[in-house]
Amino acid sequence: MTIYPASALRTVALRTQGLHAANGHESLPTPETICQTVEQIGCVQIDTLHVVRRSQYLVLWSRLGSYDPADFDALQSGTGRRFFEGWQHAACIIPLEEYRYQTPHQRNVRGQNEQTSTWYSRWLNEHGHPETIQMVRERIQREGALKVSDFERGDHPAGAWWNWRPAKVALEYLYAFGELMIAGRDKFQRIYDLTERVLPDWVDTTEPTIEQRDRFWVERGAKALGVCLPRHAGDYTWMKVTKSRPIVAALVKDGTLRPIAGKLDNGETTELLIHRDNLPLLEQAADDSLKAERTTFLSPFDSLWWAVRRDELLWGFHQSLECYVPAPKRVYGYFSLPILHKDRIVGRFDPKLERKTGLLHLKTLFLEPGIKPGGELVKDVAVAMRDFMKFHQATDLVIEKSQPEEFGRKLLKKIT
């Protein structure tokens, strides 16, 4: 039985995530390029943190280089809409072709079976909340798309139930069961409208069974990950392993997923799974005809990290997000971005963009143990950093702390 080296496994994982191509080889990103990228990885997680650009924009930059974020926004609204906001791994931007896989959950929230959210049930039974839902529904039907802030105005009758919090929950409830969709965003505030006014006519709304949906999600997860442990395919949509395990077994049995033997970063050999469509990529990676050549920086919420502990198994790297850790206990920083160099994760840095002055401030910059700041690494990171600065319209770079110090000095010299 062939035992594939860790380098080949990493290369396939990066290729299926669109993170393998050398910098500068991509054409100027277009809306169609953005669509292809999102379709390849399945969805893009939304997050509110914005010490630099928000995660959903960083995920595309990591793969495409500098592009116009307005193009991405335009694909989420209006007549050219290609994406919608829904729940998959978390709150995500998802291709409209996959909207139908949201409908089983929407039906559950509406209360048509025993899986209905007990939290929503309790909330709905509280005094005044059915009236809140009806009021919110009628206002959107009458006035069109609205934001939460549109329900804060003082021109409505007061009542025990009337403040923005119940209205916000009502909007989220109507959104969760499919009566409303997110029509767009205004300064990151969600804009809600009736689904019938948002969802294009061409979208297939045929509802799959829960079993069909779960199989689709598990297969998509395995394919997007490239190579993974059996439990990882469900991690891609945050599916519990007890639920994903029999689906994975069925996909292995029918040949959709194929077992392979591979060496992990620590040298151990283990059995992994690969989607049959990705087998040619693995063979190309094994004979060096497919290589990972990109140097880029990755969001903490990038889909590369969604399979639990795969960062450690394939890269010997522990991805951590320390924004919720008390500042004195942080090791790498509030929002550290891992540095990908070819097929390795070689370091990370904690950025802060000073938007008024155009200063990109790296509070910390680390190389992983054993990684030396050689000429090729410094040059490639400098190329990526210049493009990162361009994407953020930053004109100056300051590095507060570098470990080793030599790395920061060499990097600044290459950039300035």
GUMARKOL-263278 format. One line per 2 residues: for each residue y, x, z of N, C-alpha, C. Coordinates in steps of 0.02 Angstrom, whole numbers. Layout:
<lozas>
Y:X:Z:Y:X:Z:Y:X:Z  ...
</lozas>
This chain:
<lozas>
-60:43:0:0:0:0:62:45:0  109:29:-43:171:67:-46:213:58:17
237:113:44:283:110:101:352:131:75  398:85:76:464:98:48:509:133:98
547:184:77:590:220:123:650:178:145  677:196:203:734:159:230:793:158:182
802:212:145:858:215:98:852:161:44  791:148:21:779:96:-29:791:27:0
769:17:62:780:-48:95:854:-61:104  890:-10:126:962:-18:135:997:-33:69
976:2:16:1008:-8:-49:998:-79:-74  938:-107:-66:925:-176:-86:967:-224:-45
971:-212:21:1010:-256:64:1084:-255:44  1109:-198:24:1179:-193:3:1189:-224:-66
1140:-215:-110:1145:-243:-177:1147:-319:-176  1104:-350:-136:1103:-423:-135:1164:-452:-99
1200:-409:-62:1262:-430:-30:1324:-411:-70  1313:-381:-129:1370:-362:-171:1409:-303:-144
1376:-259:-105:1411:-204:-72:1388:-135:-97  1363:-132:-157:1332:-70:-181:1374:-33:-233
1416:-67:-271:1449:-36:-329:1502:14:-307  1506:69:-344:1555:121:-328:1626:95:-333
1670:119:-291:1740:100:-292:1772:116:-359  1813:70:-384:1849:82:-446:1811:61:-508
1747:44:-501:1708:23:-559:1714:-51:-572  1739:-88:-522:1746:-160:-531:1807:-175:-576
1801:-229:-614:1859:-251:-653:1907:-288:-607  1968:-300:-631:2017:-335:-590:1989:-403:-569
1984:-416:-504:1953:-479:-481:1991:-540:-508  1954:-589:-530:1980:-652:-555:1952:-709:-513
1977:-769:-521:1946:-826:-486:1872:-832:-500  1852:-818:-562:1780:-823:-578:1741:-769:-542
1769:-709:-536:1736:-656:-499:1727:-676:-426  1778:-707:-397:1774:-731:-328:1718:-782:-321
1714:-829:-368:1661:-879:-366:1592:-847:-368  1583:-799:-411:1518:-766:-418:1500:-729:-353
1549:-699:-321:1536:-663:-259:1515:-709:-204  1551:-766:-195:1533:-814:-143:1465:-844:-157
1452:-860:-220:1387:-888:-237:1330:-839:-222  1343:-775:-232:1291:-724:-220:1273:-721:-147
1322:-720:-102:1307:-713:-31:1296:-781:3  1312:-835:-32:1296:-902:-6:1354:-938:27
1391:-903:69:1449:-932:103:1487:-876:137  1549:-892:157:1592:-844:189:1616:-874:255
1604:-839:309:1623:-866:375:1698:-865:384  1724:-919:413:1795:-926:428:1807:-904:500
1861:-866:511:1879:-849:580:1954:-846:587  1978:-858:648:2050:-864:660:2084:-798:675
2047:-746:695:2078:-683:714:2115:-653:654  2175:-628:665:2213:-602:609:2256:-542:629
2225:-492:662:2260:-429:674:2272:-394:607  2227:-404:560:2239:-389:489:2225:-455:453
2211:-455:389:2195:-519:357:2134:-549:389  2131:-616:388:2075:-650:420:2009:-632:386
1955:-640:424:1890:-616:402:1870:-641:334  1883:-705:319:1860:-733:255:1890:-696:196
1951:-669:204:1982:-630:151:1954:-559:150  1939:-531:209:1912:-464:212:1843:-460:179
1803:-512:189:1735:-511:161:1737:-502:85  1784:-535:52:1790:-527:-20:1820:-460:-38
1870:-436:0:1898:-371:-14:1844:-316:-10  1800:-320:39:1748:-270:47:1706:-262:-16
1698:-316:-53:1656:-317:-112:1695:-307:-177  1756:-331:-178:1795:-332:-241:1852:-283:-243
1872:-257:-186:1934:-219:-184:1993:-268:-184  2053:-242:-194:2113:-283:-191:2110:-340:-242
2126:-399:-218:2129:-459:-260:2184:-503:-231  2200:-557:-264:2252:-602:-241:2221:-656:-196
2233:-655:-131:2205:-707:-87:2224:-777:-108  2280:-785:-143:2300:-851:-167:2249:-879:-215
2214:-835:-252:2161:-859:-298:2103:-889:-258  2087:-858:-202:2034:-884:-159:2054:-951:-129
2116:-955:-105:2141:-1018:-77:2141:-1074:-129  2160:-1058:-190:2164:-1109:-243:2095:-1137:-259
2043:-1098:-249:1975:-1122:-262:1949:-1168:-207  1990:-1176:-155:1971:-1220:-100:2013:-1284:-98
2052:-1296:-150:2095:-1355:-151:2110:-1375:-222  2137:-1436:-229:2162:-1459:-294:2108:-1471:-346
2130:-1477:-408:2085:-1496:-463:2037:-1439:-482  2056:-1377:-465:2013:-1320:-481:1965:-1303:-424
1956:-1347:-377:1915:-1334:-319:1843:-1315:-338  1819:-1260:-309:1750:-1239:-319:1712:-1231:-252
1750:-1232:-196:1720:-1222:-131:1739:-1280:-85  1703:-1287:-31:1721:-1333:22:1709:-1300:90
1739:-1327:141:1727:-1303:209:1672:-1345:241  1621:-1310:267:1566:-1344:299:1534:-1299:351
1481:-1324:381:1446:-1286:432:1381:-1260:403  1373:-1193:404:1311:-1163:381:1290:-1110:431
1309:-1047:422:1297:-999:475:1343:-1016:534  1404:-1032:518:1455:-1055:565:1502:-1097:522
1565:-1104:541:1613:-1136:496:1623:-1089:437  1608:-1114:377:1605:-1071:318:1637:-1103:257
1654:-1060:209:1675:-1081:143:1613:-1076:98  1595:-1132:66:1530:-1139:33:1540:-1166:-38
1500:-1144:-86:1505:-1172:-153:1491:-1247:-154  1530:-1284:-193:1522:-1356:-196:1452:-1378:-220
1419:-1335:-258:1351:-1351:-281:1304:-1363:-222  1322:-1338:-164:1278:-1344:-105:1302:-1398:-57
1351:-1438:-77:1377:-1490:-33:1322:-1538:-10  1275:-1554:-54:1224:-1604:-37:1182:-1583:23
1178:-1518:37:1138:-1495:93:1173:-1506:160  1236:-1528:159:1271:-1546:220:1256:-1618:240
1232:-1658:193:1228:-1730:206:1176:-1751:258  1119:-1717:266:1075:-1737:322:1109:-1732:390
1147:-1679:401:1183:-1672:465:1236:-1726:472  1271:-1742:418:1321:-1795:421:1289:-1861:441
1231:-1874:414:1196:-1937:433:1177:-1936:507  1156:-1879:532:1138:-1874:603:1198:-1889:647
1257:-1862:629:1316:-1873:669:1336:-1947:668  1324:-1979:611:1340:-2051:607:1296:-2093:653
1243:-2064:680:1203:-2100:729:1146:-2139:701  1118:-2117:644:1064:-2155:614:995:-2130:634
991:-2082:679:926:-2063:706:935:-2030:774  880:-2009:805:882:-1984:874:915:-1917:881
933:-1883:826:964:-1817:831:1040:-1821:837  1066:-1881:845:1138:-1890:851:1166:-1847:908
1225:-1818:897:1257:-1778:949:1272:-1820:1010  1244:-1801:1067:1258:-1838:1129:1330:-1829:1150
1361:-1772:1134:1431:-1762:1152:1475:-1813:1116  1465:-1821:1051:1504:-1870:1014:1490:-1940:1040
1428:-1955:1057:1411:-2021:1083:1450:-2036:1146  1452:-1988:1192:1489:-1998:1254:1563:-2008:1240
1590:-1965:1195:1661:-1970:1180:1678:-2037:1150  1637:-2061:1104:1650:-2125:1071:1649:-2183:1120
1610:-2177:1173:1605:-2231:1221:1660:-2231:1273  1701:-2179:1273:1757:-2177:1320:1812:-2225:1298
1853:-2246:1346:1905:-2296:1333:1953:-2274:1278  1961:-2316:1229:2012:-2305:1178:1991:-2263:1119
1936:-2227:1123:1920:-2181:1069:1898:-2215:1004  1862:-2271:1006:1850:-2305:942:1915:-2326:908
1966:-2346:949:2030:-2364:920:2065:-2303:890  2056:-2245:923:2085:-2184:897:2057:-2168:828
1992:-2173:821:1959:-2160:757:1985:-2207:704  1990:-2271:720:2014:-2319:671:2086:-2305:652
2128:-2286:701:2198:-2271:686:2203:-2211:639  2164:-2158:654:2165:-2098:612:2142:-2114:542
2088:-2151:537:2061:-2171:472:2113:-2209:431  2146:-2258:463:2194:-2300:426:2255:-2260:405
2277:-2213:447:2336:-2174:427:2321:-2130:367  2263:-2100:365:2246:-2057:308:2235:-2100:246
2204:-2158:253:2196:-2202:196:2264:-2222:168  2312:-2234:212:2377:-2259:191:2424:-2203:169
2425:-2146:205:2475:-2095:194:2449:-2036:153  2384:-2029:148:2356:-1971:113:2338:-1916:162
2328:-1856:136:2305:-1799:176:2352:-1783:233  2323:-1771:293:2363:-1758:353:2333:-1700:393
2376:-1668:433:2356:-1616:479:2357:-1643:551  2328:-1606:597:2330:-1626:667:2402:-1635:689
2446:-1589:667:2516:-1593:688:2551:-1657:665  2524:-1689:614:2554:-1752:591:2542:-1809:640
2497:-1798:687:2483:-1849:738:2519:-1834:803  2563:-1784:803:2601:-1766:862:2669:-1799:864
2689:-1831:809:2755:-1862:806:2760:-1918:857  2820:-1931:880:2830:-1981:932:2846:-2050:904
2828:-2065:843:2847:-2129:813:2789:-2178:812  2743:-2171:861:2686:-2216:865:2683:-2244:936
2653:-2303:945:2650:-2333:1011:2614:-2288:1060  2641:-2283:1120:2609:-2242:1172:2548:-2279:1198
2504:-2243:1228:2444:-2273:1258:2406:-2221:1295  2359:-2243:1337:2321:-2196:1378:2282:-2147:1335
2264:-2168:1275:2223:-2126:1231:2265:-2086:1183  2331:-2100:1180:2370:-2072:1124:2400:-2004:1143
2369:-1951:1121:2399:-1885:1117:2360:-1847:1064  2380:-1787:1049:2350:-1753:992:2277:-1736:1003
2255:-1728:1065:2185:-1707:1076:2135:-1759:1053  2141:-1821:1073:2095:-1871:1045:2100:-1877:969
2160:-1871:942:2167:-1874:869:2131:-1816:836  2136:-1757:866:2101:-1699:838:2026:-1710:839
2000:-1736:895:1928:-1749:899:1908:-1802:848  1950:-1853:840:1935:-1905:791:1932:-1877:720
1980:-1833:704:1979:-1802:638:1915:-1761:629  1897:-1723:680:1837:-1681:675:1774:-1724:670
1774:-1781:705:1717:-1826:702:1710:-1855:631  1765:-1880:604:1763:-1908:536:1745:-1855:484
1767:-1794:497:1749:-1737:453:1675:-1721:460  1650:-1720:522:1580:-1702:535:1531:-1750:502
1548:-1814:501:1499:-1860:471:1515:-1876:398  1564:-1841:369:1573:-1843:297:1623:-1892:270
1657:-1930:313:1708:-1976:287:1770:-1938:265  1784:-1882:299:1839:-1839:281:1813:-1771:258
1854:-1736:218:1842:-1667:200:1906:-1628:213  1900:-1562:211:1959:-1519:216:1988:-1512:146
2048:-1540:136:2079:-1540:70:2113:-1473:55  2127:-1434:107:2161:-1370:99:2186:-1349:168
2227:-1297:168:2255:-1273:231:2329:-1258:221  2367:-1269:275:2439:-1253:276:2451:-1207:335
2464:-1142:321:2471:-1093:374:2411:-1095:420  2354:-1100:391:2288:-1101:422:2273:-1167:458
2318:-1215:459:2302:-1280:487:2261:-1320:436  2207:-1350:459:2167:-1392:414:2206:-1454:392
2196:-1471:329:2224:-1532:301:2166:-1578:285  2164:-1636:316:2108:-1682:309:2125:-1738:260
2076:-1757:219:2085:-1814:174:2017:-1848:164  2019:-1907:135:1958:-1944:122:1913:-1904:75
1850:-1903:89:1802:-1867:47:1805:-1890:-25  1813:-1954:-35:1815:-1982:-103:1874:-1956:-143
1927:-1933:-108:1986:-1906:-142:1982:-1830:-149  1936:-1798:-115:1930:-1725:-116:1872:-1701:-158
1815:-1733:-151:1753:-1709:-182:1755:-1724:-257  1750:-1673:-300:1750:-1685:-372:1692:-1728:-394
1702:-1766:-448:1650:-1812:-472:1586:-1776:-494  1593:-1713:-514:1535:-1677:-541:1486:-1654:-487
1506:-1659:-424:1463:-1633:-370:1404:-1679:-359  1344:-1651:-356:1283:-1687:-341:1282:-1705:-267
1281:-1770:-251:1280:-1791:-181:1212:-1820:-161  1161:-1809:-203:1094:-1832:-185:1071:-1801:-120
1055:-1841:-71:1037:-1814:-6:965:-1789:-4  955:-1725:13:887:-1700:21:859:-1722:88
794:-1717:95:765:-1726:162:784:-1665:205  776:-1673:269:790:-1617:314:744:-1559:297
682:-1574:279:633:-1522:262:655:-1484:199  680:-1521:150:704:-1489:88:765:-1445:102
810:-1471:143:870:-1432:160:851:-1368:196  807:-1373:245:789:-1314:284:753:-1262:241
710:-1285:197:676:-1237:152:727:-1203:107  775:-1241:81:826:-1212:38:865:-1159:76
885:-1174:137:925:-1127:176:886:-1064:194  823:-1071:213:783:-1013:230:772:-969:169
756:-999:112:746:-960:51:810:-925:31  866:-960:35:930:-930:17:946:-872:64
932:-881:128:945:-827:175:905:-765:160  841:-774:147:798:-716:131:821:-682:68
841:-720:18:862:-691:-45:927:-653:-37  975:-680:1:1039:-648:10:1034:-585:53
986:-584:99:978:-526:142:945:-467:107  908:-480:55:874:-426:19:806:-410:49
806:-380:107:744:-367:145:757:-387:217  705:-414:250:717:-438:318:651:-448:355
655:-453:420:599:-476:460:590:-551:450  532:-579:465:522:-651:455:574:-694:490
595:-676:549:643:-718:586:713:-716:556  728:-664:517:797:-655:493:818:-707:442
771:-734:403:790:-783:352:823:-844:383  800:-864:441:832:-920:476:898:-900:508
904:-836:528:967:-814:559:1026:-824:512  1014:-822:448:1069:-827:399:1105:-894:405
1070:-946:428:1102:-1010:440:1098:-1030:514  1087:-980:556:1083:-991:629:1029:-1041:647
974:-1040:611:918:-1084:624:873:-1052:678  852:-1092:725:809:-1066:778:743:-1042:748
716:-988:776:656:-957:748:596:-1005:752  595:-1048:803:539:-1096:808:540:-1145:750
599:-1157:722:605:-1202:665:593:-1166:599  618:-1103:595:612:-1067:531:542:-1037:521
506:-1024:575:442:-988:569:393:-1023:522  380:-1089:529:332:-1121:483:358:-1124:411
424:-1127:402:452:-1128:334:442:-1060:302  454:-1007:339:442:-939:313:369:-931:295
324:-955:338:252:-949:325:234:-985:260  264:-1044:248:249:-1081:187:276:-1044:125
335:-1013:132:363:-975:76:322:-912:61  293:-883:112:248:-826:102:184:-849:68
158:-905:90:96:-931:63:102:-947:-11  160:-975:-32:166:-993:-104:194:-936:-146
205:-878:-115:225:-819:-152:300:-811:-163  341:-857:-136:413:-852:-143:438:-790:-105
411:-779:-45:427:-720:-6:366:-675:-6  377:-611:-16:322:-562:-21:325:-512:36
270:-500:71:268:-448:123:270:-379:91  307:-334:121:310:-264:100:308:-221:163
290:-158:155:293:-110:210:352:-64:198  391:-54:251:450:-11:243:462:30:305
492:88:296:511:130:352:580:109:377  586:101:443:650:85:473:690:148:483
752:140:506:795:198:515:766:248:565  728:224:615:700:269:665:634:301:643
613:288:581:553:318:555:490:276:563  494:222:601:436:179:609:423:138:547
360:122:534:341:79:478:328:9:503  354:-41:468:344:-110:489:337:-154:427
312:-215:437:307:-263:382:371:-303:378  398:-307:318:459:-345:304:444:-395:250
493:-438:237:487:-487:183:542:-475:131  525:-490:69:574:-487:14:563:-547:-31
617:-575:-56:610:-630:-104:583:-602:-169  539:-640:-201:507:-615:-262:558:-596:-316
615:-631:-318:666:-614:-368:697:-545:-355  691:-520:-294:721:-456:-277:673:-397:-282
610:-410:-299:561:-356:-305:582:-303:-356  607:-323:-415:630:-271:-462:684:-226:-434
728:-254:-393:781:-213:-362:751:-161:-315  699:-181:-278:667:-135:-233:634:-77:-270
602:-92:-325:571:-39:-365:624:8:-393  680:-21:-416:734:21:-442:764:65:-387
771:37:-327:798:77:-271:750:132:-251  685:117:-255:635:166:-235:633:226:-283
647:214:-348:645:270:-396:715:297:-411  765:276:-370:833:302:-375:871:280:-437
846:230:-473:885:204:-530:936:152:-507  930:129:-445:980:87:-413:1003:123:-351
1068:135:-346:1095:171:-289:1153:133:-257  1161:144:-193:1219:117:-158:1274:170:-159
1330:154:-189:1382:204:-198:1451:183:-173  1455:126:-140:1520:100:-120:1541:128:-52
1606:140:-44:1636:154:21:1686:98:35  1676:63:90:1718:6:105:1717:-7:180
1756:-56:202:1760:-74:272:1737:-146:279  1702:-161:333:1669:-226:340:1697:-266:398
1707:-330:387:1727:-375:440:1671:-380:493  1689:-389:557:1638:-401:607:1598:-465:594
1626:-510:553:1593:-574:537:1560:-573:468  1554:-514:438:1524:-509:372:1451:-532:374
1429:-563:320:1360:-588:317:1308:-532:320  1328:-470:309:1281:-415:316:1253:-412:387
1291:-439:436:1271:-434:506:1233:-495:531  1223:-546:490:1198:-609:516:1125:-607:538
1086:-562:512:1017:-555:534:1016:-514:598  992:-543:652:996:-513:718:959:-446:721
996:-394:741:971:-326:752:951:-290:687  962:-319:630:945:-284:569:990:-223:559
1051:-226:587:1096:-168:583:1063:-107:617  1029:-118:672:996:-64:708:933:-42:672
895:-90:645:831:-73:613:840:-34:549  889:-53:507:898:-20:442:950:36:443
1000:30:486:1055:78:485:1060:120:549  1023:102:601:1031:138:664:1101:129:692
1130:71:680:1200:57:697:1202:-8:736  1241:-9:790:1248:-71:828:1317:-100:816
1319:-156:779:1382:-190:765:1404:-228:828  1466:-219:848:1491:-254:907:1561:-278:894
1575:-338:921:1642:-367:918:1667:-371:990  1721:-334:1005:1743:-327:1074:1807:-366:1090
1826:-413:1047:1887:-450:1060:1881:-493:1123  1820:-511:1141:1809:-552:1201:1792:-510:1262
1792:-445:1254:1778:-399:1309:1845:-378:1341  1850:-377:1408:1912:-354:1439:1933:-286:1412
1997:-277:1399:2022:-216:1366:1997:-152:1398  1995:-146:1465:1972:-83:1495:1899:-67:1480
1860:-117:1461:1789:-107:1450:1772:-97:1376  1822:-102:1333:1808:-93:1261:1794:-20:1245
1746:-10:1200:1729:57:1177:1763:72:1111  1759:25:1064:1783:37:996:1848:1:980
1865:-52:1018:1928:-86:1005:1920:-161:996  1976:-195:990:1979:-268:988:1943:-297:927
1953:-267:868:1928:-295:805:1905:-238:760  1857:-199:782:1839:-139:745:1801:-156:682
1818:-121:628:1787:-131:563:1739:-74:548  1675:-87:538:1628:-34:519:1645:-4:451
1631:61:444:1644:97:382:1577:107:347  1570:78:288:1511:87:246:1525:143:196
1481:194:195:1487:248:146:1419:256:112  1416:233:49:1353:232:12:1303:188:49
1245:216:71:1196:172:102:1197:177:178  1248:210:207:1251:220:279:1314:189:309
1308:169:372:1367:149:411:1388:211:450  1445:239:434:1463:305:459:1515:305:515
1547:248:527:1598:247:578:1629:178:584  1686:175:618:1722:112:627:1793:127:650
1838:79:640:1906:88:664:1934:21:686  1983:23:730:2014:-37:758:2085:-43:732
2097:-86:682:2163:-89:649:2209:-142:679  2273:-131:669:2323:-181:685:2379:-174:633
2391:-228:596:2444:-227:545:2509:-250:575  2560:-207:571:2628:-227:591:2661:-257:528
2659:-321:524:2679:-354:461:2752:-346:444  2795:-343:493:2867:-337:480:2885:-269:452
2850:-217:475:2868:-149:455:2822:-121:402  2765:-154:388:2718:-128:339:2677:-70:365
2672:-63:432:2635:-9:462:2564:-32:478  2514:5:454:2445:-6:473:2429:44:529
2413:17:586:2403:57:646:2329:57:663  2297:115:661:2227:121:682:2228:144:755
2212:98:799:2213:116:870:2157:165:887  2100:156:855:2044:202:864:2011:212:796
1982:271:787:1944:288:727:1885:331:749  1825:307:735:1765:342:758:1719:357:700
1686:415:703:1627:428:663:1566:419:706  1512:395:677:1450:387:713:1421:456:733
1381:459:786:1351:522:807:1313:555:749  1324:619:740:1290:656:687:1324:655:620
1376:615:612:1412:612:548:1470:662:550  1473:706:500:1525:757:496:1579:736:446
1641:752:461:1697:734:416:1702:781:356  1649:781:315:1648:824:256:1696:800:202
1705:843:152:1754:829:100:1742:764:62  1679:752:42:1664:691:3:1676:629:45
1654:629:109:1664:571:152:1739:557:161  1777:608:177:1849:599:188:1882:572:124
1865:601:67:1894:578:4:1879:505:-9  1816:486:-1:1796:417:-16:1827:367:34
1830:385:97:1862:341:147:1937:336:132  1968:390:110:2039:388:93:2052:341:35
2008:342:-16:2016:296:-73:2012:223:-49  1962:209:-6:1955:141:20:2014:122:64
2039:170:104:2095:155:149:2159:141:109  2170:178:56:2229:164:15:2226:93:-15
2166:72:-36:2160:5:-63:2166:-47:-8  2140:-32:51:2147:-77:109:2221:-86:126
2259:-32:123:2331:-37:136:2366:-77:81  2346:-67:19:2374:-105:-36:2361:-180:-27
2300:-196:-7:2281:-266:3:2323:-298:58  2344:-258:107:2383:-284:163:2458:-272:154
2477:-245:96:2547:-229:82:2576:-183:136  2533:-137:158:2554:-87:207:2578:-24:171
2631:5:197:2660:64:165:2650:128:205  2632:122:269:2623:180:312:2560:172:354
2530:228:373:2469:229:413:2480:275:473  2462:250:532:2463:290:593:2394:286:626
2368:343:646:2304:345:682:2318:368:753  2307:324:801:2323:339:871:2270:384:902
2207:369:890:2152:408:920:2096:415:870  2073:476:858:2018:489:812:1965:530:846
1903:510:836:1847:547:864:1795:559:809  1789:621:784:1825:681:805:1897:682:779
1940:721:812:2010:725:792:2017:750:720  1972:794:700:1974:823:633:1971:769:579
1933:716:591:1926:663:541:1992:629:529  2027:612:583:2092:580:575:2142:623:539
2143:688:556:2190:734:524:2177:739:449  2113:748:432:2095:755:361:2110:691:322
2097:634:354:2109:570:321:2183:560:307  2225:572:356:2297:564:346:2322:611:292
2296:671:290:2317:719:239:2301:695:169  2243:662:162:2222:637:96:2264:577:74
2287:539:123:2323:476:107:2397:487:96  2427:531:136:2500:541:133:2518:594:81
</lozas>
